[in-house]
């Protein structure tokens, strides 16, 4: 049994609290585009992404999707393939009852997630598409820790709740500034420092919040 899961939440737990979590689950490979949780379906597993990046989407009757229990009100889709950890939902519920460190870190994460969602609503209303694109690229770059990001414009349009032409125009502006480059579904970060300067204030605010949480030092 491995000592780590490569998920920041699980790996921030003390060894005695982390071990039963790892024993209850299994390491999995999460493929690009895989829908690990389907909206409206009964959740069967709790997922803890490692090197993979997932997004949460909510489908509308129009067929559009916006990003941001027994039956899941949202879908979870893999946007960047990689490793993850999962455990049966019943076992996860049992661990939450008896594993206090796990319960505490999940509650802290829930607070962080609510902060991100609330700020995203304001961000989508008041910040430009270029600023929002820069923020999302920075967040993804932080997670995968490599400069080449396998992201298509269609995928970015879903993440930013913007039309593909608007996303393409914003990406073109960043490219003209030599901050990013892209081709064949891959975005490459050329100048991380300037990308931070172009991003709206939300990226730095979320990062400061995240640094206060226990898994930031894991």
N, C-alpha and C positions, 0 to 999 in steps of 0.2 A: 504494500500500500504506500503510495507516494506521500511525502510530508507536506506538499503544497498542491494547490489547485490552479495556480496562476490567476486566480480571481482575488482582487484586492480585499473584498469583504471577508471572504473565508480565510485568507492568509493572514489577516490582521488579528484573528482570534488567538488566544493562548493555545498552546499545543494540546492541552487537555480538553479544550472545548472544540478545537478544530478536528481532532482525530475522529470523533463519532460522526461528524458531518461528512468527512471523506469516506468513512467506512459505509455510510448509508447511501452513497452515490457512486457515480462512475464518470470517468473522463470520456468526453465525446468530441467528435469532429463536427463542426457546424459549417455547412456548405453555403456558398453564396446564394441568396434568394430563398433559402430554406425558411419556411414558416414554422417556427418551433412552438408557437402558440397560435391557435386559430380563434378569431373573434367569434364568440357565441358558443364555442365548444367547451366541454368540461376539461379543466386543466388536469393533466396527468403527471407532470413533472414540474419541479422548480429548477430553473436554469440559472447558472452562474457563469457568464461569459469570461473567458480568459483572454486569449489573443484575438478572439472574434469580436466584432462590433455589431450590435443588434439595435434596431429601432422599434419603437412602439407606434402603431398606427391604429386609427379608428375609422372604419369604413362608414360612409354615409349612403343614404338611399339613392343618391345621384350616381353612385359608383366611385366618387372621389374618395381620397383617403387623406386624413390629417394626421400629422405626427405629434407626437407628444405623449380569486374566489371560487365558487364551485363552477361557474361558467364565466369565462373571461370576457370582459367588456372591450378588450383590445386584442390586437394581433401583435406578435413579436416576430420580426423578420430579420434574418441575417443580412447585413449590408457589406461586411467584410469578413470573409471566411477565416476560420481559425479554430482554436481549441476552446473547450468549455467544460463545465462540470454540471451534472444534473442529478437530482434525486427524486424518488416518487413523492408526489405532493402530500400523501398521507404521512410519510416519514418526516417530511419537512415540517408539517404541522405538529407532529409529536416532538420534534427537536425544539421547536419554538417554545413549547410548554416547559420543557425540562432543562434546556441549555440556555442559561441566563445570558452569557456573553453573546451568543448568537442572536438572541431576542433583542438585546440592546443595540447591536450593530445594525440589525435590520430596521429598527425604529429610527436610528440616526440616518440611515440611508433614505428611509421614507421621507424624513424631513428635508433632506437635501433634494430629493426628487421633486417634492412639492415646490421647493424654492425655484428649481430650474424651470418647471412648468409655468409657474406664475410669472417668472421673468420673461419666459419665451412669449407669452401672450403680449406683454408690453413691447417686447423687442420686435415682434412681427408687425405691430401697429405703428411704431415710431421710428424704427431704424431702417436704413436703406438696404436694398437687396445685396449690394456690395459688402456692406458692413456685416450683414447676417451670414453671407457666404464665407467671409473671412473667419467669423466666429466658429462656424461649423467645421471648417477645415482645420482650425487650430485644435478644437476638441478631439477630432478624429486623429490628428497627428500626435497629440498627447497620448492617446490610447495605444496606437499601433507602434509608435516609436520608430517609424521609418518615413522617408521623404516621399516615396511613391505610394499613392493611395488609389486602389482600384475603384473608382467612382465614375459613373456615367452622369451626363447632364439630366437624364430622366430620373435617376436616383436622387440627385441633388434637388430636383424640383419638388419631389415628394417630401424630402426632409425640410425644405424651406417653405413649403406650402406656397409655391410660386410657379408660374408657368415656365415651361422649358425655354421659350425665347428669352424671358427675363433672366433666367439663370445663365443662359449662354452669353447674353450681353454682359452680365456681371463678371463672369469668368473671363470674357474677352478683355475687360478693363484691367483685371488683375494680371492677365498675361501681358498686356501692353506695357504695364508698369514693371514687368520682369520679376513679379513676385511669385507667380506660378507658371507652369506650362502644362499642357495636356494633349493627349493623343490616344486614340483607340481605347477609350474608357479608363485611362489612367491619368490622375492629376499628380503632378510633381511639385512639391514645395521647393522653391528656389531661394526665397529670402524670408525666413521665419520671423526675423525682427520686424521687417516692414509689414508683414502680414498682421502682426500684433498691433502695429500702429494704425492699420486700416480698419481693424475690427472695432465693433461697437464696444461700449463699456461692459456689456454683459459677460463677455468671456473672462475678463479679469475679476469681475464680481463673483462669478461661479468658481473660479480657481481659488480665490481667497477663502470662500466658504469651504471648499473641498479640503484645503490645507489644514483646517481646524479639526477635521474628523480623524478617527484613529487609524484608518487604513491608509492615510496619506503617507505615513512613515513606515508602512509594512514593506 
